[in-house]
Amino acid sequence: MIDNTGDQDGLPNSPLPDSIALRVIDRHGNGVANVEVRFRPLTGGGTVSPGVAFSDANGIVRVEWTLGPVIGDQQLQAFAPGAGAPVTIGATISQVVFGEIVLGAATVGGVVNGAVRIDTNLFPTAVGAAHVVITWDPAKLQLVPASVTSGNYARSVRRINNTTGVLELISTDPAMQRGDFAVANLAFNVVGGAGTTTTVGYDIVELIGVNFTDASAAGVASDFQLTIN
């Protein structure tokens, strides 16, 4: 058998963008029809449909592989009884956006409110602890320290530097459930930049699941482009 697909990138608990295509060949390289091919996930906890398929007139067999929840590399094995060695197919869950910062309207001299969010729906468990960093242009925005809360989490530790425009925040709660949650609520005084757009950066340093699974490798966040009136 020859694997015609090559490795693909996908999302947790989701089908790969393209079906898995294999070609069953004889020793001369010709396609062989009506050969039974069996599939099973080796790593990652995914599923394949159908689990058993037969090659077509050109020797091609296609199945759909739904990846499991495990971040990183996953493997699928294909085996045609009596037709040579098994074939191993690889796929990778690449970086997934697990969060975003959302801000309201901004006017110089006013206050803009926002929330820093974590979405665990693509992660195999709830996130019980999040270490995030928010950055901004201090010439345009100044964080209101009293506005920073722990959001939906039970507690938080924060380090604020309005001179450099950095908020480092660690929010924790071992009782969190899966879903979309505010890691923090916050507000900025808009001190300058009328008629411009400024980036409020959001970096996920580390996510820890309630089952102590480290999601850092996949935990990326979306920056916010703020227009100042």
N, C-alpha and C positions, 0 to 999 in steps of 0.2 A: 504494500500500500504506500501511496505517496500523499503527504499532507499538502494540499494546495492553498491553504488559507494563510499561513504565517501567523505570528502572534498578533493579538488585538488588545486594545485597551477598552475597559468597560467600567460600569458602575456597580457598586455592591447590590446584590439581590436583584439584578436586572439582566435581561438578555443581551448578548453581545450585538453590536451593530450589524454584523454580517454572520450568516450561518456558517457552520463548520463544514467544509467541503473536502472530502478525501477521494482519491482515485484508486481503485483496485486494479492492479496490473499483473500481467503474467511475466515470465522471465524475459520476454522479448520487449516488454514495455507497452504491450497492448492492453487496452481496457478490457475488463472481464465483467460481464453482466450477471445480475442475479446472485451476487455473493452476499451472504449474511455478515453484517458488521455490528459488533456489540460495543456499546459505549458506557464508560463509567467515570465519574469524577474521582481523581486521585487525591487532590488537595483542594482546600478552600470551601468545601461544603456546598457546592452548587448542584444543579440538576441538568439533565440533558433530555431532549425530547425529539424523536423517540429514542428509547434506550437501545432498540434493535432496529436496524434499517438494512435495505437491500440495494445493491448498486444498480444503476440504470444501464441502458444499452451501451453507454460510453465508459462504464465502470465507475461513475461518479455516485457518491452517496453524500447526502446533506442532512445535518441535524441542527437544532437550535440549542445553544448552550447558555443557560442562565447562571451567572456567577453567584457564588455564595457571599457571605458578609465579610470574609477575611480580607483585610487590606494587604495589597502586595501581589505576589505571583500566585496563580492557581494553575492546576494541571488537569487535563482530561485525557483518558486513555481510550484508544480504539483498537479492537481486536477482531480479526476474521478467523474463526476456527479453521485450522488446517491450511491457512494461507499466509504463513510467515509470522514474523515477530510483531508484537503490539507496537502501535504508534502513539507517542505522547505529544499532545498539543498543549501549548502554553497560552495563557492570557494574563493580563495584569490589571488590577484596579489601581489606576493612577490617582493623582491628587483630586480630591472632591471638595467643592466649596461647602463648608460646614457652617458658615456664618456671614453676617453682614452688619454694617452699621447704617442706620437710617436716621436722617435728620430732616427737620421741617424747614420752612421758609426762613431765609436769613436776610436781615436788613441792618445796615450799619447803625449802631446805637441801640439795637434790640437784642433779644435773647433767642437763640435757636435751641430747641429741645430735640433729644434723640434717644435712641436705644441701641445697645450693642447686643446682637442676637447670635445664638447658637442653634443650628438645626440638626438634631440627631436622628432624623428619620432615615438617613442613608447609612447610619452607623449601627452596628449590631446591638448596641445597648445604649441606655441613657448615659449622658455625660455628667458624672458626679462632681467633677472639678475642671475648671477652665482657667488657664493662664493666658491672658491676652494683653496686647499693647496697642494703644490708640495714639496716633501722632497727628499734629496739626501745625499750621503756620501761626506762630504766636503774634505776628504782626497783624493778623486778621481776626484771630479767635483767641479768647481766653476762657479756659474752663472754669466753671463755677464749682468750687470744691464741695460746697454743701449739697449740690444737686446730684452727686454721684451716689447711687444706691446699688445694692446687690441684685436688683431685678427680681427674678423668680427664685434666685438661690437664697439659701438661709443666711449666708454670711459672706463677707468679702474682706480682702485686704487690698488697700490701694496706695500707690505712690504717685504723687502729682508733681509735675514740674512745668509751670506755666512759662518759665523763661525759655526753655527749649521746646516746649509743646509736646510733652509726653505724659501719658497716663498708663501706668502698669497696674494691672488688676488681676487678682486671683479670687475667683468665686468658687465656693464649695457647698455641696449639699448631698449627703449620701442617700437621701430619699427621693432624688429626682426620678421622674418618669421620662419615657421617650417623647420627643416632640420638638417644637420650636419654642425656645425660651429666651427671655432677656437675661443676659449675663449682667448687664448694668443699664441703668437709666442715667442720663446725664444732660447737661445744658452748657452752652457756650455763650458768653457775651461776645457780640460781633463788634470788634473795635476798629476795623478797617477793611479795605479791599472792595469798596463800592464799584459795581460794574465788572467784577472779575469772577473767575471760577477758581476754587481752591480745593485741594484734595485733603480729605480726612482719612488717614491711613488706618487700617485694621490688620493686625498680625496675630495669628493664633500661635503662641509659643508652645503650648501643650494642652491637650485634652486628655482627661482620664475618665474612663467609663466606670460606672458603679460596680462593675465586675473587675476593676483594676486593669482593664485593657487600655493600653496607651495608643491613642489615635493620632499622635503628633505627625506621623509620616503622611497622613492624609488630610490633616486639618488645615485647610487654607481658608482665607476669608476674603471678602470683597470690599475694596475701598469705596469711599463715597465721594462723588464730585458735587461740591456745594457751590451753588450760584449765589453771590452776595449782591443784593440790590442797594 
